[in-house]
Every structure is written in structure tokens, then in C-alpha cells.
Amino acid sequence: MKRTLLDMTQNILSALNSDEVNSISDTTESLQVAEILKTTFYNIMSRSSAPLQEELFQLDSSLDSTQPVLMYRPDHITKMHWIKYFDDSAPPDSIQYKYVTILPIRQFIDMVDSFNPAQTDTDTFTFTANGKSFTFNYKNNKQPQFCTVIQNLYVIFDGFDPKVDSTLQTSKTMCWGEVLPAWQMVDDFIPALDDQQFPLLLNEAKSLAFLELKQMTHPKAELEIKRQWGTLQKDKSLTDRPSYFDQLANFGRAGPNYGSPFKNRGWDQ
């Protein structure tokens, strides 16, 4: 049975022998419990095969003319299925958003390393991550056709047209992917979980609340957690749903334009 945030907060406060509330914002403790429920919800989402929403989204631009082909994955995106970028040179009656093929890192680096920085159509930029810097080549006269994703955050493209924009633009990207369900700190909010997962959320949160607010364990909640996780894993197996490992973000998948130019380098092996 689905339950509201207020209902679950009241249930946990009752178990803690705390004051009754009519809203999650009534007391400091009720707000703490609501935050614990939020934390627990995202912990469950990361450990289980809870269904995720799919939607259109846009990449975040670097807004840095020294890194014009660098963009970022928005925080709430867990998996990118495809990327398109607006083609300013496309006639109005033609397809204006063109697919950008997402390449694995090795293939992408091999490709941009083949660009010659001594030529006028090629520039370079410095990419820095984890305190280390690397130089990437890119074309300065073309619509982006290929990209790669590094550390599931940085999206690097093979080129852009500086006659149109100083950097790749957020407003010109169109992407499709999976997003984490949003959490709302309001009384009538109902988390995006299956009915059978609500007891797990409540008991996980109850156990954490006892630990954080009372510095003690809740044996019955702990027992219920083990039972409910076991039931969840069993149901997942019976319905042949993919494991959490199988649902890890896969940003290195090739897009629909992945084709013959890369077979010459043996990248299709």
C-alpha cells in the first residue's frame, strides 16, 4: 500500500515515542525524520531495480570559450540513451537536430588524436579532472558528430562551429535518458515506489532514525528489512527483471550513426 510522507513520518515518530505532528514541518524532529526518509528512498533506489522515468533533457554547457566542446551531464540523469545537436546549417524543411554518436573513450581519443593541430581546421583544449590535465583536439569548422563521456559526467565532442557560437550551447542539445524520481518535502508526497517497497522504505528509515536520533537499534525493523530485501530479490528474479548491476549507467554506447569509418581501425571488434 502506498503511503504519504506525512503518514510515514508520523509512524516513525510514534515508534520513537515523540510528539504527534500534523505536518512534517511541525517540529525539528519531524523534519529530521522526513530527511531520513528521503535519504533512505535514494539508498533503496540505488540498491534495487526500482523503475526509473525516461524523459528528454539537455546537457549543461561549459560556457567557457577555452573549452568550447566540453559539456556536462545533469546531476539527475542516470543513463543517456542518445544525444542530438541542432544543425544551424540545415534548411528549415530538413531534419535540424542531428544525432551525435556516443563513442567509447578509447575510440573517441583515437579519432581526435588523428586530427592535426597544425591545420587551421583543428584546435585544442585542456581537459582537467582529478587534478590531472589532458589535451584534446577538436575540429573548429563542423557540426558535432561524435562524443564520449568521461567519469559519467563530462561529455566531450569532436567539434563545433565558432562562427555560430563561442561554445556548444545547452539550448541546442536534445537528449533522451533515465532520471531519478524527484523527492518533494511536502506532506502529501508519495514516493515513486512499488506497493511492496513501501514497507522496506518505512523499516529502513525507522532503523536509521533510531540509530541517528536515539543511538540505538530497532531489532524488529532490522528483521523486517532482511525479510523485505529477500522478498524483493526473489520477486526480481521471478519476473526476470535486470539486476542493479545491469542497470548501471552506460554512457559509452554507440549511437545510430556508428558505422564503417571505425571498422578501418578495428574498433568494431
Buried (B, 14 or more C-beta within 10 A) or exposed (E): EEBBBBBBBBBBBEBBEBEEBEBBBBBEBBBBBBBBBBBBBEBBBEEBBBEBEEEEBBBBBBBEEEBBBBBEBBEBBBBBBBBBBBBEEEEEEEEBBBBBBBBBBEBBBBBBEEBEEEEEEBBEBEBEEEEEEEEBBBBBEEBBBBBBBBEBBBBBBBBBBEEBBEBBBBEBBBBBBBBBBEBEEEBEBEBBBBEEBBBBBBBBBBBBBBBEBEEEEBEEBBEBBEEBBEBBEEBBEEEEBEEBEEBEBEBBBBBEEBEEEBEEEEBEE
